[in-house]
Structures are given as C-alpha cells and as structure tokens.
Amino acid sequence: MEKTSTNITGGYILELDKRKDEDPSLMFQTSNLYPFTIKEPDVDVVTDDMREYIKGYLNEFFSSLSKAENQEYRQYIDLESFIDWYLMGEIMKVTDWTGTASIMLYKAKDGPLYMG
C-alpha cells in the first residue's frame, strides 16, 4: 500500500500488542481496549484514514461477536484461519498466544481478517 492509495481496505499486518513499544502513530486501542500495532504498511505510509479504517473494522468485528447467534462475525473474518490458529496453539501448547502480545493478524484488500 502507498500513502496515496485510495483503496485502504487491505494491506495490513497487525499485532495484538500489550507492550506498546512501537511508534505511537502505529498503535491504537479498539473500543474493548485491545491494544494493536500496525506492522505493515510502514510508519511513513500509514495515514490517519488508514489507521481509522482498520480500527473501525476491528471495532465492528468485536461488536459483531456480541451478536454471535446470527453469525454476523463471519463477514469480518476468515473463520478457517481463526480455527487453525486456535488448534495450533492448543496442540503445540503455545504459552504466549492467550495474552495480548505476539498475536498476528492480516487483512488483504477487500477481504476478511486472517489470523496468523
């Protein structure tokens, strides 16, 4: 993604990151206070519109979880990647994936959010 990109719906790599040790312009909290860092695009490319877009997307996703009975959340995520990520963590007994650090997500243009 370029700073002048008009399609800002994807090209993001995100980290759920409680350490908050990155450039402040790349960090944000969702409405449920999860701390995220934008890992891609680079700091010199990320605009306020990009940051607000991805933050809004995550807020909509988290909000949809409270309406789980209608499965609205499925429009925001790639469910298979979330299931695979969860199973891998359980099988491998990963100890740092249940917290709020070292959890990576990505979003391609016009696509859903993926885990891993």
Backbone hydrogen bonds, N-H to C=O, Kabsch-Sander energy under -0.5 kcal/mol:
donor,donor_aa,acceptor,acceptor_aa,energy
5,S,2,E,-1.9
8,I,6,T,-1.0
11,G,107,K,-3.1
12,Y,107,K,-2.0
13,I,40,E,-2.0
14,L,105,L,-3.2
15,E,37,T,-2.2
16,L,103,I,-3.0
17,D,15,E,-0.7
17,D,35,P,-2.5
18,K,100,T,-3.4
20,K,17,D,-0.8
26,L,23,D,-2.6
27,M,24,P,-1.0
28,F,36,F,-2.2
30,T,34,Y,-2.2
33,L,30,T,-2.3
36,F,28,F,-3.2
36,F,34,Y,-0.5
37,T,15,E,-2.2
38,I,26,L,-2.6
39,K,13,I,-3.1
39,K,37,T,-0.7
40,E,13,I,-1.6
45,V,42,D,-2.1
46,V,42,D,-1.9
51,R,47,T,-2.4
52,E,48,D,-2.7
53,Y,49,D,-2.3
54,I,50,M,-2.4
55,K,51,R,-2.1
56,G,52,E,-2.4
57,Y,53,Y,-2.5
58,L,54,I,-2.3
59,N,55,K,-2.4
60,E,56,G,-2.5
61,F,57,Y,-2.3
62,F,58,L,-2.9
63,S,59,N,-2.3
64,S,60,E,-2.0
65,L,61,F,-1.0
65,L,62,F,-0.5
66,S,62,F,-0.5
66,S,63,S,-1.1
67,K,64,S,-1.4
68,A,65,L,-1.1
70,N,67,K,-1.8
71,Q,68,A,-1.5
72,E,67,K,-0.8
74,R,71,Q,-1.5
75,Q,72,E,-1.8
76,Y,73,Y,-1.9
77,I,73,Y,-0.9
78,D,113,L,-2.6
79,L,77,I,-1.0
81,S,78,D,-0.6
82,F,78,D,-1.6
83,I,79,L,-2.5
84,D,80,E,-2.8
85,W,81,S,-2.2
86,Y,82,F,-2.2
87,L,83,I,-2.9
88,M,84,D,-2.7
89,G,85,W,-2.0
90,E,86,Y,-2.1
91,I,87,L,-3.1
92,M,88,M,-2.6
93,K,89,G,-0.6
94,V,89,G,-1.9
103,I,16,L,-1.1
104,M,102,S,-0.6
105,L,14,L,-2.5
106,Y,114,Y,-2.1
107,K,12,Y,-2.3
108,A,112,P,-0.8
111,G,108,A,-2.0
113,L,76,Y,-2.7
114,Y,106,Y,-3.2
116,G,104,M,-2.7
